[in-house]
C-alpha cells in the first residue's frame, strides 16, 4: 500500500473539512484557536517536511520555507483571495503548483449591506 502524502494545516479548520482531507492525506493539523507563527511553521517543517500545505495569508511562503520543505513539497493551497504572501516565482522554479480562491469574497460587502437594509 502506498504511503499517503502529509498535509500541514497551521490553523484551525472546520471538522467536516478535516474528515474529507484525512481520506487522502496524513494530517499534521494545528488544533489551536491561533494560527501558528512563521517560526513555529518552519520548526514543524524542519522536523517532518510535508507533501502539501493548506494555509491562510498569515503564513509567508518564501525561499526559507521552501528550502526547509526540500523536494517533498508538491503543492500549496492558500485560503485567501491573493497570493502576495507567496514567492510565486520561487514556487514556479521548483514546479510547485499553488491553489487559491480568486474572487471568492468579492460580493461579501454588497450582500452584507443588503442584509442590513
PELINFEN-V195075 format. One record per pair of residues at least 4 apart in sequence whose ideal C-beta (glycine too) atoms are under 7 Angstrom apart, sorted by the first residue. I is the first residue (numbers start at 0). GAP is how many residues later the second one is. D is the distance in whole Angstrom. If there is no record, write none. Layout:
BEGIN
i,gap,d
I,GAP,D
I,GAP,D
END
This chain:
BEGIN
i,gap,d
3,20,7
3,21,6
3,22,5
4,20,6
4,46,3
4,47,6
4,69,7
5,19,7
5,20,5
5,22,6
5,42,7
5,44,5
5,45,5
6,14,6
6,18,4
6,20,6
6,21,7
6,43,6
6,44,7
6,45,5
6,47,6
7,20,5
7,36,7
7,37,7
7,42,4
7,45,5
8,4,6
8,18,6
8,19,7
8,20,5
8,21,6
8,45,5
9,20,5
9,25,6
9,26,4
9,31,5
9,45,6
9,49,6
10,19,6
10,24,4
10,25,7
10,45,6
11,19,7
11,20,7
11,21,6
12,4,5
12,5,6
14,4,6
15,4,7
16,4,6
17,4,6
17,9,6
17,11,7
20,4,5
20,6,6
21,5,5
27,16,7
27,22,6
29,6,5
34,21,6
34,23,5
35,4,4
35,5,5
37,4,6
37,21,7
37,22,6
38,4,6
39,4,6
40,4,6
40,18,6
41,4,6
41,22,7
41,23,6
41,26,6
42,4,7
44,4,6
44,5,7
44,20,7
44,23,5
44,24,6
45,22,5
48,19,7
48,20,5
48,21,5
48,23,4
48,24,7
49,19,7
49,22,7
49,23,7
50,21,6
50,22,7
50,23,5
51,22,6
51,23,4
51,24,7
52,23,5
53,23,5
54,4,4
54,23,6
55,22,7
55,23,5
55,24,6
56,21,6
56,23,4
56,28,5
58,26,7
59,25,5
60,4,6
60,5,7
60,15,6
60,24,7
60,25,4
60,26,6
61,25,5
62,4,6
62,24,6
62,27,5
63,4,7
64,4,7
65,7,7
65,24,6
65,28,6
68,4,4
72,23,6
73,22,7
74,21,7
74,22,5
75,10,7
75,15,7
75,20,6
75,22,5
75,23,7
76,22,4
77,5,6
77,8,7
77,22,5
78,22,7
79,20,6
79,21,7
80,20,6
80,21,6
80,22,7
80,23,6
80,24,6
82,5,6
82,15,6
82,17,5
85,5,7
85,12,6
86,4,6
87,4,6
87,10,7
88,4,7
89,4,7
90,5,4
90,7,6
106,4,5
107,4,6
108,4,6
109,4,6
110,4,7
111,4,7
END
